[in-house]
Amino acid sequence: MENLPLDPVFYNLLEKFAGCFTVPSFQNFVISTCSYVIRYKNNGIHKGFMATYTRKHMFRYLVACGWIQCANRRTITGMIEAAGVADKIHHERFHRLFSRGRFEVDELSKILFLMIVERFIPEGEVIKLGGDDTLAKKTGRKIFGAGYFRDGVLSTKAKTVTRWGLNFVVLSIVLRFAIWPGRDLSFPFMVRLHRKKSSYKNPKDHKTTPQLLTEMVAIVASWLPERKFELSVDGGYANEVVAQSLPKNVSMVSRTRSDATIYDLKPAPTGKQGRPSKKGNKQPKPREKVVDPTVEWTPIKVCLYGEEMVLEVASWVGLWYKVAKSIPLRFVLVRKPDDHSDWICLFSTDVTMSVASIVLAFGGRWSIETAFYETKQYLGIEQPQSRKQQAVERLFPMGMLLLSLVKFWFITYGINSQFAKIHRGPWNLKKVEPAFSDMLAALRRAGWANRFFVNSASKAELQIMVELLSDRLARAA
């Protein structure tokens, strides 16, 4: 009988990705990322699962096994060591999986995206997307695509800090659940590597981060052309590249510059000779409008970042011609009632959106920053040390997909299981909502329950299990 290293329900999710791999790539992928050797009886002898497992069964031990249960650094060699095959198969076989394996990450992205939409977003509801880029810090000069990029964590308004590493553009689904009132959860599902222009043999092949994000949004919108999408991005993506290239079924929410030049809508034809005007009269800049005593402010109550707050807003429709050309935009000035110097100007390409919806949409964008932290802190996404192009372009997306799968498993099953526990330190006794670390711990407990705590195991088998678990705990990073 199999002793599963992870929860069986989690394997049912993983089996949906089986068609993305060829058999050889799939076999290597399974071993390199499985945390423990799966044992089964064949003529009374325990053997490794690679002996006679079919593709269908082997898929049950996809990337999640090794990546989730690995207690050391999440390098390829660290994963195969956790799988117990480091001394049986040469490690180069597993490195070739990511550098030469025949599978497409975008196919995995599509399956995950459709899983999330089908489960959590009913027909007719808008699909909310969040986009941003993040830096995966690295060391070494021979890593494909590496360069000096802005570190958003260390940089401030007054000073920009750059670090050596890989820059990835990430697209995610943003959702809200009752168990996290007022908070948004981000499910990353598609990633693109952004490279410096100097790293291209042909400079014309270079794509900026806004171009990469627009490319991903267009692909996703084509998967469900009958659905409506809402894209929330930071001000770095509020430019003509994104605003003027979005598919018809995608609207955009972002923030403007404080000195943005905004115009009235295009005036009606006058009947006079000459080219008709493309924009109306110039409006005050946002930084001028926010201090204008004639502006009418309306208080609204919204739930952002887990707490209810009252904000003051002022809204109007106009043109940001430099960014969106003749596309009408709804602008929203937002400030705190007790601190008028703390303000921001938002906009939406959908003028029918309510002011509260625009504020909530932009606030939900922060969830992707939280996802970056979770993936780096708890899944060690910066730790793989691959250098080749395909390996670099595949490992980071795999980690992001795994983050979303863990959340998907916990929300659909794990939260109601015996393994779900909320860790509260003496300094955080008021914590009532599970964090990602609690989700990951629940999935590990489910795996240990299937792997170690079994009633049918012999005394010798139990001794081996205890030694294996002790070794994992002793070498935990």
C-alpha positions in Angstrom: 0.0 0.0 0.0 1.3 3.5 -0.9 2.3 5.9 1.9 1.5 9.2 0.3 3.9 12.1 1.1 1.1 14.7 0.8 -2.6 14.8 1.1 -4.5 12.8 -1.5 -6.8 15.7 -2.2 -3.8 17.7 -3.2 -2.8 15.0 -5.7 -6.2 15.2 -7.3 -5.5 18.8 -8.1 -2.1 17.9 -9.5 -3.4 15.3 -11.8 -5.2 18.0 -13.8 -1.7 19.0 -15.1 -0.7 15.6 -16.4 -1.2 16.3 -20.1 1.5 19.1 -20.0 4.4 16.7 -19.8 6.0 14.0 -22.0 6.7 10.7 -20.2 10.5 11.2 -19.8 10.2 14.8 -18.7 7.4 13.8 -16.3 9.4 11.0 -14.7 12.4 13.2 -14.0 10.1 16.0 -12.8 8.5 13.6 -10.3 11.7 12.4 -8.8 13.5 15.7 -8.6 10.7 17.3 -6.7 9.3 14.4 -4.5 10.2 14.8 -0.8 10.2 11.1 0.1 10.7 7.8 -1.7 7.3 6.3 -2.2 7.3 2.6 -1.3 5.1 -0.2 -2.5 5.2 -4.0 -2.3 6.2 -6.1 -5.3 6.7 -9.8 -4.5 7.4 -8.9 -0.9 10.2 -6.4 -1.7 9.9 -2.6 -1.2 11.2 -0.7 -4.2 11.4 2.9 -5.3 8.3 4.2 -7.2 10.3 4.6 -10.4 10.3 0.9 -11.0 6.8 0.3 -12.5 4.7 3.4 -11.9 2.6 4.5 -14.8 2.5 8.1 -16.0 -1.0 8.5 -14.4 0.2 7.4 -11.0 3.5 9.2 -11.2 1.9 12.5 -11.8 0.5 12.4 -8.3 4.0 13.3 -7.0 4.5 16.6 -8.9 6.6 19.6 -7.9 4.6 20.2 -4.7 6.0 17.1 -2.9 9.7 18.1 -2.9 9.2 21.8 -2.8 6.7 21.8 0.1 8.4 19.2 2.3 12.0 20.1 1.5 13.5 21.3 4.8 16.8 22.6 3.4 17.5 25.1 0.6 15.2 24.5 -2.3 17.8 23.9 -4.9 17.4 21.0 -7.4 19.9 18.9 -5.5 18.2 19.7 -2.3 15.0 18.4 -3.6 16.4 15.2 -5.0 18.2 14.6 -1.8 14.9 14.9 0.1 13.5 12.5 -2.4 16.1 9.9 -1.4 17.5 9.3 -4.9 20.6 11.5 -4.8 22.9 8.4 -4.5 21.0 6.4 -7.1 20.6 8.7 -10.1 23.0 11.3 -11.3 21.9 14.8 -10.5 22.6 16.1 -14.0 19.5 14.2 -15.1 17.3 16.5 -13.0 19.0 19.7 -14.0 18.3 18.8 -17.6 14.6 18.5 -16.8 14.3 22.3 -16.3 16.9 23.3 -18.9 15.9 20.9 -21.7 12.6 19.3 -20.6 9.7 19.3 -23.1 6.9 21.1 -21.4 5.4 24.6 -21.6 4.9 26.7 -18.4 2.1 28.6 -20.1 0.1 25.4 -20.4 0.4 24.9 -16.6 -0.7 28.5 -16.2 -3.8 28.1 -18.3 -4.9 25.0 -16.4 -4.4 26.7 -13.0 -6.2 29.8 -14.2 -9.3 27.9 -15.4 -9.3 25.8 -12.1 -9.5 29.0 -10.0 -12.1 30.7 -12.2 -14.3 27.6 -12.3 -14.1 27.1 -8.6 -14.3 30.7 -7.2 -15.7 33.1 -9.8 -19.3 32.5 -10.9 -20.4 33.1 -14.5 -21.1 36.7 -15.1 -18.7 38.1 -12.4 -15.7 40.2 -13.4 -12.4 38.4 -13.1 -10.0 40.6 -11.2 -6.3 40.5 -12.2 -3.3 42.0 -10.5 0.0 42.6 -12.2 3.5 43.7 -11.0 7.1 42.8 -11.2 9.5 41.5 -8.5 13.2 41.0 -8.1 14.6 37.5 -7.3 18.0 38.3 -5.8 20.8 36.1 -7.1 24.6 35.7 -7.0 26.8 34.8 -10.0 27.6 36.6 -13.2 26.7 33.7 -15.6 23.0 33.5 -14.8 20.9 34.0 -17.9 18.9 37.2 -17.8 20.5 38.5 -14.5 21.3 42.2 -14.1 21.0 45.1 -11.8 17.3 46.0 -11.2 15.5 48.2 -8.8 14.9 46.6 -5.4 11.4 47.7 -4.4 11.9 46.6 -0.8 15.0 48.7 -0.2 14.2 51.7 -2.5 12.5 54.8 -1.2 11.1 57.9 -2.9 14.4 59.7 -2.2 16.7 56.9 -3.1 16.7 54.0 -5.6 18.5 50.8 -4.6 19.5 48.3 -7.2 20.4 44.6 -6.6 21.8 41.9 -8.8 19.2 39.3 -9.7 16.3 38.3 -12.0 13.3 40.5 -12.7 10.0 38.7 -13.3 6.6 40.2 -14.3 3.8 38.3 -12.6 0.1 38.2 -13.3 -2.3 36.9 -10.7 -6.0 36.5 -9.9 -7.2 38.6 -6.9 -10.0 37.1 -4.8 -11.8 37.8 -1.5 -13.0 35.1 1.0 -15.2 35.3 4.1 -12.5 33.9 6.3 -10.3 36.9 5.5 -12.8 39.8 5.8 -11.6 42.9 4.1 -8.4 41.2 2.7 -7.6 40.2 -0.8 -5.7 37.0 -1.7 -3.5 36.8 -4.8 -3.1 33.6 -6.8 -0.2 34.1 -9.2 -0.5 32.0 -12.3 1.6 33.5 -15.2 5.2 34.8 -15.2 7.6 36.4 -17.7 11.3 37.0 -17.3 12.3 40.6 -18.0 15.8 41.2 -19.3 18.0 44.2 -19.9 18.1 45.4 -23.5 21.9 44.8 -23.6 21.4 41.1 -23.0 19.6 40.6 -26.4 21.5 39.8 -29.5 18.9 41.8 -31.5 17.9 44.9 -29.4 14.6 45.0 -31.3 13.5 41.8 -29.5 13.7 43.6 -26.1 10.4 44.0 -24.2 9.8 46.3 -21.3 7.8 45.2 -18.2 4.6 46.9 -19.4 4.9 45.2 -22.8 5.4 41.8 -21.1 2.4 42.4 -18.8 0.2 43.5 -21.8 1.3 40.3 -23.6 0.2 38.1 -20.7 -3.1 39.9 -20.3 -3.9 39.5 -24.0 -3.3 35.7 -23.7 -5.4 35.3 -20.6 -8.3 37.4 -22.1 -8.3 35.1 -25.2 -8.8 32.1 -22.9 -12.2 33.4 -21.9 -13.2 36.0 -24.5 -16.8 36.1 -23.2 -15.8 37.1 -19.7 -14.9 40.6 -18.4 -11.6 41.3 -16.7 -10.4 44.0 -14.4 -6.6 44.6 -14.2 -5.1 46.5 -11.3 -1.5 47.7 -11.6 0.8 50.2 -9.9 1.6 53.5 -11.4 4.7 52.1 -13.1 2.3 50.4 -15.6 0.0 53.4 -16.0 1.4 54.3 -19.5 0.4 54.3 -23.1 1.8 50.8 -23.6 -0.7 49.2 -21.3 -3.7 51.6 -21.5 -3.8 51.6 -25.3 -3.2 47.9 -25.9 -5.7 46.2 -23.6 -8.2 43.8 -25.1 -11.8 45.0 -25.4 -12.9 42.8 -22.5 -10.3 44.1 -20.1 -10.5 47.3 -18.0 -7.7 48.9 -16.1 -7.3 50.5 -12.6 -4.2 52.3 -11.6 -2.9 55.6 -10.2 -1.9 58.8 -12.0 1.1 61.0 -11.5 0.5 64.0 -9.3 1.4 66.3 -12.2 -0.6 64.4 -14.8 -2.0 66.6 -17.6 -5.8 65.9 -17.8 -8.3 67.3 -20.3 -12.0 67.5 -20.7 -13.7 65.0 -23.0 -13.5 65.5 -26.7 -15.9 68.4 -27.6 -18.8 67.9 -30.0 -18.2 68.8 -33.7 -18.5 72.6 -34.3 -19.1 72.3 -38.1 -16.2 74.6 -38.8 -13.5 73.8 -41.3 -10.2 72.2 -40.1 -9.3 69.2 -38.1 -11.7 68.5 -35.1 -10.2 68.8 -31.7 -9.2 65.5 -30.0 -9.5 66.7 -26.5 -11.2 69.4 -24.5 -9.9 72.1 -22.2 -7.1 71.4 -19.8 -8.1 70.6 -16.3 -6.2 71.3 -13.1 -3.5 68.8 -12.3 -4.3 66.3 -9.5 -1.9 68.0 -7.1 -3.7 71.3 -7.8 -7.2 69.8 -7.6 -6.6 68.1 -4.2 -6.0 71.6 -2.6 -8.8 73.3 -4.5 -11.4 74.5 -1.9 -14.1 74.3 -4.5 -13.8 70.6 -4.9 -16.6 68.6 -3.3 -15.5 65.7 -1.2 -17.7 62.7 -0.4 -17.0 60.3 2.5 -17.2 56.6 1.8 -16.7 53.6 4.0 -14.5 50.8 2.6 -12.9 47.7 4.0 -9.2 47.6 3.0 -6.2 45.6 4.3 -8.4 43.9 6.8 -9.9 47.0 8.4 -12.9 49.3 7.8 -11.9 52.9 7.1 -13.6 56.1 6.1 -12.1 58.0 3.1 -12.9 61.2 1.3 -13.2 61.0 -2.5 -13.8 63.3 -5.4 -14.6 61.8 -8.9 -14.8 63.1 -12.4 -14.4 61.9 -16.1 -11.7 63.2 -18.3 -8.9 62.4 -20.7 -5.3 61.6 -19.8 -4.3 62.1 -23.4 -0.6 61.2 -23.1 -1.4 57.8 -21.6 -4.9 56.7 -22.9 -5.4 59.1 -25.9 -9.1 59.5 -26.5 -10.2 56.8 -24.1 -12.4 58.4 -21.4 -11.2 57.7 -17.9 -12.9 58.0 -14.5 -10.5 59.8 -12.1 -10.8 59.5 -8.3 -9.0 61.6 -5.7 -8.7 59.8 -2.4 -7.6 61.3 0.9 -7.8 60.6 4.6 -10.3 62.8 6.5 -7.7 63.5 9.3 -4.7 64.0 7.0 -5.3 65.8 3.8 -1.6 65.6 2.8 -2.0 61.8 2.5 -3.8 61.4 -0.9 -3.7 59.6 -4.2 -5.3 59.9 -7.6 -6.7 56.8 -9.2 -8.2 56.2 -12.6 -10.2 53.5 -14.4 -10.7 52.9 -18.1 -14.3 51.8 -17.3 -16.1 55.0 -16.5 -19.2 53.1 -15.3 -17.2 51.7 -12.3 -18.3 53.1 -8.9 -15.8 55.1 -6.9 -15.8 52.5 -4.1 -15.1 49.7 -6.7 -12.1 51.7 -8.0 -10.7 52.2 -4.5 -11.2 48.5 -3.6 -9.6 47.3 -6.9 -6.5 49.4 -6.4 -6.2 48.4 -2.8 -6.5 44.7 -3.8 -3.4 45.1 -5.9 -1.3 45.0 -2.7 -2.1 41.3 -2.4 0.4 40.5 -5.1 3.1 42.1 -3.0 2.1 39.8 -0.2 2.3 36.8 -2.6 5.9 37.8 -3.5 6.8 37.9 0.2 5.1 34.5 0.9 6.9 32.8 -2.0 10.3 34.1 -1.1 10.0 33.7 2.6 8.2 30.3 2.8 8.9 28.6 -0.5 12.4 29.7 -1.1 11.8 30.8 -4.6 15.1 32.7 -4.8 17.1 29.6 -3.8 17.3 27.5 -7.0 20.7 28.1 -8.6 20.0 27.3 -12.3 21.9 29.3 -14.9 20.5 28.1 -18.3 17.8 30.1 -20.1 14.9 27.5 -19.9 15.7 26.6 -16.3 15.7 30.2 -15.2 12.5 30.9 -17.1 10.7 27.8 -15.6 11.7 27.5 -11.9 10.4 30.9 -10.7 7.0 30.3 -12.4 6.8 26.8 -10.8 7.2 28.3 -7.4 4.5 30.9 -8.1 2.1 28.2 -9.3 2.9 26.1 -6.2 1.9 29.1 -4.0 -1.5 29.3 -5.7 -2.0 25.5 -5.5 -1.3 25.5 -1.7 -3.9 28.3 -1.2 -6.4 26.5 -3.5 -6.0 23.3 -1.5 -6.4 25.0 1.8 -9.5 27.0 0.9 -11.3 24.1 -0.8 -10.3 21.4 1.6 -7.6 22.0 4.2 -9.4 24.7 6.1 -12.0 22.2 7.3 -9.6 19.4 7.9 -8.0 18.3 11.2 -4.7 19.6 10.0 -5.6 23.3 9.9 -4.3 25.2 12.9 -3.6 28.8 13.4 -0.2 29.5 15.0 -0.4 32.4 17.6 2.7 33.6 19.3 2.6 35.3 22.7 2.9 38.6 20.8 0.0 37.9 18.5 -2.8 36.4 20.5 -5.5 38.3 18.6 -4.7 36.5 15.4 -7.8 34.8 14.0 -7.1 34.5 10.3 -4.8 31.8 8.8 -1.6 33.1 7.2 0.1 31.3 4.3 2.5 29.8 6.8 -0.5 28.1 8.4 -1.7 26.8 5.1 1.7 25.4 4.3 1.9 23.8 7.7 -1.5 22.2 7.3 -0.4 20.6 4.0 2.7 19.3 5.6 0.8 17.8 8.5 -1.5 16.1 6.0 1.5 14.6 4.3 3.1 13.4 7.5 -0.2 11.8 8.6 -0.1 9.8 5.4 3.6 9.1 5.4 4.6 8.5 9.1 1.5 8.0 11.2 0.1 4.8 9.7 -1.3 1.9 11.7 -0.3 -0.8 9.3 3.4 -0.2 9.4 5.7 -2.7 11.1 8.0 -1.8 14.0 11.0 -1.7 11.7 9.1 0.5 9.2 8.1 2.9 12.0 11.7 3.1 13.2 12.7 4.1 9.6 10.0 6.7 9.5 11.0 8.2 12.8 14.6 8.4 11.8 13.6 10.0 8.5 11.4 12.6 10.2 14.1 13.3 12.8 16.6 13.8 10.0 14.3 16.3 8.3 13.7 18.3 11.5 17.4 18.3 12.4 18.5 19.7 9.1 15.6 22.1 8.7 16.9 25.5 7.4 
